[in-house]
Amino acid sequence: MVGQILIGLFFAVMGGYNFKNRSHLLESLRGRNLRVPEWAVMAALALEVLGGAMVIFNYAAKLGAIYLIAFTVVASFLLHPFWTVKGKEMWKHLLIIASNAAIIGGLFLILGMHR
């Protein structure tokens, strides 16, 4: 249960941080020639916070974990395209992708706990 709360807290806190700094997030996406309207970013951040809260409070935690898996996969590939850069920049993005894969593993464990 402690692990479930910690994973949920991670997403809730990071969602709040990303909301506060959403202009930087939008700039990052525009820098990759993606056209993502602000409402889509807001919806993704709402999903991040909502999914985190669902996992923290064990309220439809399975659905919350599914939301967070989808969010993490999409955000990872949109924001960390390691295959487009070289050198230290590539390793930075690859490390984030690997960390996100581990977090997704934790979310799958939550799915397994709530059958």
N, C-alpha and C positions, 0 to 999 in steps of 0.2 A: 504494500500500500504506500510506503514511503517513496518508492521509486515512481509510482504513478503520480503522486503529488508533485514530486520534483520535476518530472517531465511536463506536467500541466503548468507548473509555475514558470518554467523556462519559456513556454509559448506565450503565456499571458503577459509576462514581463517584457519579452522581446516584442510582442505585438504593441504594447504601450509605447515602447521606445521607437519602434518603426512608425507608429502613428505620429508621434511627436516630430520625427525626422522624415516625414513622407516626401518632402520636397527633394531631399537627397536621394531617396529611393526612386522617385520619378526621373530625376536627372540621370541616375545610373541606367535606367531602362531606355531612356531616350538616347543615351550615349551608345547603345547597342543597336540603334536603328529600329527599335520596337515602338510601335504606336499603341501605347496602353493608356487609355483615358484615366483620369483621376478617380472616377467612380469605381473602376475595376480594381485599382489599388486599394481604395477604401473598403471594398467588399472583401478583398483578400485579407486585409488586416483585421476586419471584423470576424472573419472565419478563423483567423489565428487566435484571437482573444477568446472568442466563443468556444472553440474547440478546447483551448487550454482550460477554461473555466469548467467545461463539462467533465474533463478528465480530473481536475483538482477535486471537484465536489462529488465525483462519482455519479453524476446525473447523466444518464445515457452515455456513459464513458466510452462504450464501443463506437457509437456514432461520432463522438468527439475525436477519438483516435483515428477514425477513417478520414474525417475532415483534415486532421493534422498531417496525415500521411500524404493526402492529395496536395495540400498546401506546400509541404516540404519538397516534394518531388518537383512541382512546377516552379517554385521559387529557386530551387537549386539550379535548375537548368537555365532559367532566365537570368539569374544574377551571377552565376559562377561558371561561365563557359570556358573551362580550362583548356578545351581543345582549340581555342582561337588565339591563345597567347603562348609565349615562350618563357623559359628561364624561371626566375623567382616568382613572377606573377602567376605562371602556370601552377607551380607548387602550392602557392597560397590558395588558389581556387580549388585545386585538387584536394587539399587538406580539408577545406570547408565541405566539399562534396562527401569525403570520407566520414567526417564528423556527422553530417546529416544522415548518411546511411546508417550509422550507429544509432542515432536518435530514432530513425524509422524502425530499426530493430526493436528498440524499447517500446515503441508504439504497437508493434505487432505482438509483443508480450502482453500488453494491455488488452489487445483483442482476444488473445488466448485466455486471459483471466475472466473475461465476460462473455461466456457462451450462452 
